[in-house]
Amino acid sequence: MPISRFLQGSKLNPEEIERLNSAYVQTLRSLGLVDRNDPIAELVARKILKIGAAGVRDPAEISKLAVKQLGIVRPPSL
């Protein structure tokens, strides 16, 4: 599911939404998640929003913090 689902009714401006969406996409890619309906993708979205709400603005930093805080590691490629 796209992160926009969690932003409905929010008072964020378009730049903030784009920044959070960018962080979300970066995080999914770094974790190798392709299915946005995967429950883990929802956890990622919620964590991205929480980190963004805490004042972190850089999408790369948001992504890095999300991966670290969630404790999800990507399995090694076979």
C-alpha positions as CSV (number, residue, x, y, z in Angstrom):
1,M,0.0,0.0,0.0
2,P,1.3,3.5,-0.8
3,I,2.3,5.8,2.1
4,S,-0.4,8.3,0.8
5,R,-3.0,6.1,2.4
6,F,-1.7,7.1,5.8
7,L,-1.5,10.8,4.8
8,Q,-5.2,11.3,4.0
9,G,-6.5,14.3,5.9
10,S,-3.1,15.3,7.0
11,K,-2.0,19.0,7.0
12,L,1.3,18.3,5.4
13,N,2.3,20.4,2.4
14,P,3.2,18.8,-0.9
15,E,7.0,19.1,-0.3
16,E,6.6,17.3,3.0
17,I,4.5,14.5,1.4
18,E,7.1,14.1,-1.3
19,R,9.9,13.9,1.2
20,L,8.1,11.2,3.2
21,N,7.2,9.3,0.1
22,S,10.8,9.4,-1.1
23,A,12.0,8.0,2.2
24,Y,9.3,5.3,2.1
25,V,10.4,4.2,-1.4
26,Q,14.1,4.3,-0.5
27,T,13.4,2.2,2.6
28,L,11.4,-0.4,0.7
29,R,14.1,-0.7,-1.9
30,S,16.8,-1.1,0.7
31,L,14.9,-3.9,2.3
32,G,14.1,-5.6,-1.0
33,L,10.3,-5.2,-0.4
34,V,8.4,-5.1,-3.7
35,D,4.9,-5.9,-2.5
36,R,3.4,-2.7,-1.0
37,N,0.6,-4.7,0.4
38,D,3.0,-6.7,2.6
39,P,2.3,-6.0,6.3
40,I,6.0,-5.1,6.7
41,A,5.4,-2.2,4.2
42,E,2.7,-0.9,6.5
43,L,5.2,-1.0,9.4
44,V,7.7,0.8,7.3
45,A,5.1,3.5,6.4
46,R,4.1,4.1,10.0
47,K,7.8,4.3,11.1
48,I,8.6,6.8,8.3
49,L,5.7,9.0,9.4
50,K,6.8,8.9,13.0
51,I,10.3,9.8,12.2
52,G,9.2,12.6,9.9
53,A,6.9,13.9,12.6
54,A,9.9,14.0,15.0
55,G,11.5,16.6,12.8
56,V,13.8,14.6,10.6
57,R,13.6,16.1,7.1
58,D,16.2,14.4,4.9
59,P,14.6,11.4,3.1
60,A,17.9,9.4,3.2
61,E,18.2,10.0,6.9
62,I,14.6,9.1,7.5
63,S,15.1,5.8,5.6
64,K,18.3,5.0,7.5
65,L,16.6,5.6,10.8
66,A,13.5,3.6,9.9
67,V,15.6,0.5,8.9
68,K,17.6,0.8,12.1
69,Q,14.6,1.4,14.4
70,L,12.6,-1.4,12.9
71,G,15.5,-3.8,13.1
72,I,14.8,-5.4,9.8
73,V,17.7,-6.8,7.9
74,R,17.7,-7.7,4.2
75,P,18.6,-11.4,3.7
76,P,21.8,-11.9,1.7
77,S,21.4,-12.5,-2.0
78,L,21.7,-16.1,-3.1
